[in-house]
């Protein structure tokens, strides 16, 4: 039977290496994926003969775990294309779609601390597995899967060349090359490696690379492109007089950024900069999607350009669902995962880094100037997040207490609750007196949510000033800890 810790959450299964993320459990997860593919033997897109693509990142043991997955899958008669080197998640996803594979397995724990690793499943279309797929895979955990009389072949494959061509064709490298700008690039010791730096070198754009060497210890940081992990990029950006710092997470599917002053530019503002530019200059058709915990500045941008804004649950799989159903120009989430349907129904930190450079080149502005322009046009939007490590029972009790709060309660920083939404966690909209003093002030909201992948209570807030965000987060922390 599988370890009960094997559970595919918001974006795959993750666990602590040598605790629950063991070779035994990884093989059980791989068997369940193989069983799912065999159950789709009559499907045009997911037939076993189409094979599976398997990739891995820079984490401890990732290559060996990928090899173990490949052996398990091949033993059931499903051909495997196994990455021949460290591979960014979006490159693996591109490979799945380009090769016409039935699906893909990525060994990564994305932004988690060094002691974690994980298994992400990618659908045949080149994006996060849809909820129905993940539910089906979980149903096969611990159940026997038939072995083939002869194992299918395992072929080593380089997923990078065609993926790199795809993102270089998507962005306007010629425009970037003429901008005369300078960038600092931070791969956080992860799968992004030297990819962006090599692209910029090839087109003659000055750049400085930090933390581009693979290191499974991720010394001093979690490979998540947010504060405080991104501070080294801020220092390097200022010291080298760059117009922006661009950062990718452990498996390079998420983006983070720093402006020319060394200030962190949160993923909400990155998404807003990209969306505003795409709708203004590209005019690509389709609705806009955003996760429940993502800035409402996107609503204002979509409204200006007459686009439908679709709010959905937290996790890129919901973006994927929408992109497979209808026309979507962009979709994204709070954690820096942003995707363009025209490219792939997948988040891509490397592509988004190029696109941010593209916007800067066309506007002839630094990243800080672009953000200031957005704040001036759509109103000041400030955002913050804290994560609390709480036992599951305590975490659930906090959520239950939050659900019990009523309209008018001044629980958070003395601001009265005027509405509540429960799409994914508990979200409160608050009556913030400061908002009456600012033109086009952002709506003030606070969200409490149990993480789908880690033992965490996540608390998110957005308001019209950094000060009110800080007060909200402090009061929410006190609420969660029972003060």
N, C-alpha and C positions, 0 to 999 in steps of 0.2 A: 504493500500500500504506500501511497505517496506521503511524504511529510506534510502535515496540515499547513505548513508555512508556504507551500506552493500554491500561490493564488495570483492570477493575472489581474492586476488592478488597472489604474488609469492608463498606464502604458507598459504593459508586460508584467513579468514577475521579477522581483528583486529580493536579494537576501544577503546576509553577512557571510562572507567567504569562510569556509570550513566550519561554520555553524549550521545554517540551513542551506546555504548555497554550496552544495557538495557535488562531486562527480555523480554520485548516486542519484541525487535529486535532479541534476541537470539532464541525466539520461532519461529519467521518468518524464520530464517536461518534453524532451525531444521525441520520446515514444508517443506522447499524447498528440503532438503536432503531426507526426507521421500518420497516426491513426485517423486524425481529422482529414488529412489529404487523401488517404485511402477511401474515406467515407464519401469523398467527392468524385469518385471514379467516373461518374457519368457527366461531370461538369466540363464544359468547354474550356473554362479558364483554369480550373484547379485540378485537372486530371493528374494522377501520380506520375505519368510519363513525362510531364512538363518539368519535373524536378524542383528542387529547392535551392535557393542561394543562401549561403551562410557566410557571415562576416564577423569581425571582432575588433575591439578597440584596444587601448593601451593598458587596460587594467591588469592586475595580477592574475595570471592564469587564463586570460581570455582566449589566447590561441589554443591552449590545450582543451579548454571547455568547448570551443568551436569544433575542434577535431573530434571530440567525444560525441557531439551532436551529429556530426557528419557520418560517423560510423554507425550510430544507431539508426539514422534515417536511411542510409544506404542498405543496411541489413534488411530493411523491410521491402526493398526493391525500388526505392525512389532515388533517381540519380541526384547527385549533389554537385553544385559548383561552389567550391570552398575558396574564400579569399586567400590570395597568396601573400598578403601583408596586412598590416593595420589599415582599416577601412572606415571612413566616416559613415555614420548611419544613412544619410541621404544618398551616398554613393551606392550603398547596398540596395536601397529602395529603387534607385534608378536602374540598377542591374536587374532587379526582379522584373520590372516592366519591360525593359529593353530586350531581355533574353526570353520573355514570354514564359517565365517560371510560374509554378503554381503558388509560390509564396516565398518567404524569406525568414531566416532566423538571424538576429543580430545579438551577439554577446556583448552586453554593455550595461552599466548601471548609470549611464548618462551623467547627471550632475551630483550623484550621491558621494559620500565620503569614500576614501580609498579602500576601506575594509568591505565595501559592498561590490557585488556584481549582479548581473541580471540577464534575462532573456526577453528580447522584444520580438514580437511576431509581425511580419509585414505581409499584407495581402497581395494578390496577383497584380493589382493595379499600381503597386509601388507606393504604399502608404500604410499607416498604422492599421492593424487588424480591426475590422468592424466589431462592435459589441457582440453581434450574433456569432461571429467566428470565434471570438475569445471564449464565449460561453460554451461553444461546442468543444473547443480544445480542452477546457477545464473538465468537461464531462467524460473525457477519455483518460484523465489522470489515473494512473494505477491500474488500468485495465490492459490485459495482454493484447499485443498486436502481432499478427502473423509475420514470421520471418520468410523471406524469399529463399527459394532453392539456391539461388546465386545472388550475392549482394550486388546492387547496382554500382556503377562506377562513381568514384569521387574524383572530380577534376579540379585542379587548382586554377584559379581565374583571377585576373587583374580587373577589378571593377572601376578603377580610377580613370583611365583615358577617355572613355566615352562620356562618363559623368562630367569630367572637367570641361570637355567640349560643350556639353549641354549648358552649363552655367556661364561659360564664357560667351556663348552665342546669345544667351538670354539677356545678359547685361550689355551695355554699350561700352566696351573696352576702349574703343577709339576715342570716345568722348572723355573717359577717365584719363587716358594717356595724355591728353592735351590740357588737363586741368592745372598742372603744375603743383598739385597738392602733395602733402606728405602724410603718411599714415603710420600709426603704431599698431602692431598686430600681436595679439596674445592668444595662444592656443591652449593655455592652461594645462600643458603637458599631455594634452589629449590627442584625439584622432585627427584634428585639423592640421597638426604638424606644421610644415612649412608651405602648405598649399597656397594660401593667400599671398604670402611673401614671394613665392616663385612666380605667381601670375603677375604681381605688380612689377617685379624685376624684369619680366619679359616684355612688358609694355612701357618700361622706362619711368615708372612711378616710384619716387623715393619712399622708403619704408624702413621701419625698425621692427625687428621681431623679438619678442620675449617669450620665455617658457614654451618654446617650440619643440623642445626635445621630449620624447616620450618618457614618462616617469610614473610608474604605477602607484607610487606613494603620494603623488600630488602634494609635494612638501609645502606645508604651511597653509593649504587651502582645501576647500571642497571645489571641484571643477564646475562650479555654477557661476555664470557671469553676472553676479550681483555683488553689492557691498557685503562684507569687506573683502571678499575674494579678489575683487577687481582693482584694488587700490594700487597694486604694483603697475598696472597698466596706466592709471592716472598719473603716477609719478613719471613714468617713462614718456608718456605723451607730452607732458609739459617740458620735461628736460630736453627732449629732442625737437621741440617746437613744431609738433604735428598739428594738423587741422582736425584730427579725430583719432581715437583709438578704437579698434575693432576687435571683438573678443568672441570666441566660440567655446562651447562647453565641452565636457569630456568626450562626447561622441560626435560633436560638431553639427548637431541639428538645431541648436539654439544660438541666439545672438545676444551679445551685450555690447555696450558702447560707452565711450568717454568723450567729453567735448574738449575743445582746445585749452580750456582752463583747468583740466583735470577733474571736472565734475562728472559724476555718474549720470548717464542718460538711461533712464529705466526703459524696459521693453515696451511699455505702453507708448512712450514718446517715439520710440523707434518705429513701431507699427503705425503711429499717427503720421509721422514724417513720410513714410513710404506710401501709405494709403492716399494722403493728400496729393502727393506728386503723381501717383499712378492715375488717379481720377482727373487731375488737372491736365496732365500732359499726354498720357497714353489713351485715356478714355476707354480702356478695356471694359467690355460689358460684364454684367453680373452683379449679384448681391454681395454684401459684406457680412462676414460673420465674426463674432467675438465670443469668448468664453465669459461665463457669469462673473468672474473675478477680474475682468479687464476694463480699462478706462472707458468712461462714457464720452470722452472726447471723440471717439470713433463714431458715435451716434450723430454728433454734430457735423462731422465731416461728411458722413454719408448723406445726411439731410441736405447739406448745401448742394451736393451734386445729384440729388434726386435718386439716391440708391436705397434699396431696402436694407435694413440692418437686422440680422438674425442673431439673437442671443441663444447660447446653448450651454450644456454642461461643461465641466472642466475636464480637459483631456483632448488631445488632438484627434482622437478617434471620432469625436463628434463633428469636427471640421471635415474629416474624410467622408463621413456619412453624407453630409450636405453636398460635398464636391462630386460625389458619385451620383447624386440624385438630380442636380440642377446646376445652372450656371452661377459660379461664384468667382468674383474677381480676386478676392483675398480672404483668407481666414487666419485667425490667430488666437493666442492665449497669453496669459499673464507672464508666463515663464520665459518668454523670448522665442517661442515657437510660432513662426509665421510662414504661411505657404501661399504660393500662387498656383491656381488651378491650371493655368496655361503651361506651367512647367511640370508639376507633379503634385498629387494630393498628399504632400508631405512637407513638414517643416524643414528648413534648410539654413543653418547658420552661415555657411560659406556663401551661398547665393545671396542671402540678405545682406551680408557684408559688402559684396560687390554692388548690390543695388543701392545701398546707402552711399557708397562712394559715387555711384552714378547720379544720385540726386544732388549731392554736393557739387559735382562737376557741372551739371546743367544749370543749377541755381547760382553757381559761383559764390557759394557761401560755406562757412565753416559749419560744423554740426551744431555748435552752440547758437549760431545765428538762426539756423533753421528751426531749432526748438523755440527760441524767443519769438520768432514770427508766428509759430503755431499758438503759443500762449496768448499773444496779442490778438490774434484773429478769433480764436475759439474760447478764450477765457483761461485763466490760470487753473491748471489741473496738477495737483501734487498727489503722490502715491507712496504708500509704505506697506511693508509686510514683516511680520515676525512669526517665527516657528517655535512652538513650545513642545518639548519632549514630555509627553504625559502617558501614563499607563492607559490602556484601552478603556478600562472601566471609568477612569476619571475623565478621559476625553469625551466619552459618550454622555457622561453626566453633565458636562459643561454644555454640550449641544442641546441636551434636554432642557436645561435651565434657560438657555437662550430662546428656545421655541416657546417657552412659557411667558416671555416678556410681552407686554401689551403696548399698544399705541399710547403715547403720552409719557411713558416711563423715561425718566432722565438718567438712565443707568450709565451711559457712556459719555464721559467728559461733560456731564450736565446738559447734554443736548437731548431734547425730547425726540422719541421715536415717532415718526408719522406714517411709516408703512414698513411692511416686512415681506420679503420674498424668499421662497424655499426651493428654488430650482436645483441647487447643488450646495448644501450647507444652509446657514441661516444668515440672511442679508438684511441689514437695517438701513433705512433712509432716515436721516436725522436733520432736525431743524437747527441749523448752524447760524447763530446771529452774525458771525463774521461775513457770511455770504451776502448779507444786505449791503455791505460796505464796498463790494467789489463789482465792477461791471462784468457781465457774462460769467459770473462765478460758477465753478463746477458744483454739481450736486455732491452732497456729503453722504457717504455711505460706508458701512462697516460690515465685513463678512467673516463669520466663523465657520470653519470647515475642517473635518477630519481628512487627512491625506489619504489618497487611495493607494499609495505605494510605500509609505513609511509610517512609523509610530509617532505621528506628529499631529498637533492641532495647529492649523494655519490660520492666521488672523490677517486680514487685508483691510486697508482703508484708503479712500480717496476723498480729497477735499480741496478747498480753494487756497490753502497755504500749507507750507511744511509744518508750521507750528500746530495747526489744528490736527493734522495727520498724526503728529507725535503725541498729542494729548489723547487722541482716540485710541491709539495703539497701547499707550500706557494704561488707560482705563480698561481696555479690553483684556489686557494681561492680568490686571488685578481681579477682574470678573472671573477669568478662567481659573485663577489660582485660589479663588474663594475669598478674596479680601472684601 
